[in-house]
């Protein structure tokens, strides 16, 4: 088992940290860096602490072990690395069934298992509080931590994917796109501005992805650029739109960088977690050559957890944590050690760790806003 990452004793102030990270990112991408998207990312990060958290996974990797030392305890396991509430969604598996779960493994790494749980609960608390000036609801906070631990324990004890064909109708109802959303989705892709010159590796990845369609695409492929997410803004993200057997199909290709947990490791080293033992994966998801490609469809979307009532939030967090548990359970040796560690550690640690990370995130967010007040961006 790989040892947990070392965390610096004294992390740099946030403004120095973001400058260092973005310099590294620019070095990795070279002329492919999308500077306009990076400026847009800064504006989104200024908006609220939840979007800030989504845009700063590298910062979590730097400070989590300092702000909440308990997160460094316990077995290390192949983990999502960026397990916030926005990294869950729908896809169709090889049988055409709707499946729900973690759908982004860009920051996957071998880290202490507690990191995924703490990031999930921290993100849920921040998402719930968007625009909330009345302070924290400590009862709801504890409920979210309890739900996450209960769900995680169930997932690692009885790992399985969330297939939404016969069971879990409540999840399908929350995530499945409406007819109006489907129409709007395809109209937005059709009306997108042409991408202009497309770098050869991205064109090739998209053409291969389109050609993998069951019936075979006909007619020309339209390439466009796409702005989506928060954490990956600044990386090139391109879309191919084509007709297939009388209807549209879309594929996306995005630059894949080394995980923020280990910037010296090859990009996509842990993307195999998406096809782990207890997954029912998207057959169109591919990560190779520094590019991750996937099918785009109306159901490939996020939900705003903060818009739901407490009971639904608690149920969602439990489901998300259960999916994380199933991902971690793919490593049989780590699974046994995690079960033993969970049994003797109790529940209080996650509430404490999430409290610490909410506070640290808000502190960095305020520092970022103060440094960008005059221009709205760095």
URVENSUL-V273957 format. One record per helix or strand of 3 or more residues. SS is the DSSP state (helix for helix, strand for strand). FROM is the first residue (numbers start at 1). LEN is the number of residues. If there is no record, write none. Layout:
ss:SS from:FROM len:LEN
ss:SS from:FROM len:LEN
This chain:
ss:helix from:14 len:19
ss:helix from:35 len:13
ss:helix from:49 len:6
ss:helix from:57 len:11
ss:helix from:69 len:4
ss:strand from:76 len:4
ss:strand from:88 len:5
ss:strand from:98 len:5
ss:strand from:109 len:4
ss:helix from:114 len:15
ss:helix from:138 len:20
ss:helix from:169 len:7
ss:helix from:179 len:12
ss:helix from:200 len:12
ss:strand from:218 len:8
ss:strand from:237 len:8
ss:strand from:247 len:9
ss:helix from:271 len:5
ss:strand from:286 len:3
ss:strand from:291 len:6
ss:helix from:305 len:3
ss:helix from:310 len:19
ss:helix from:332 len:14
ss:helix from:348 len:24
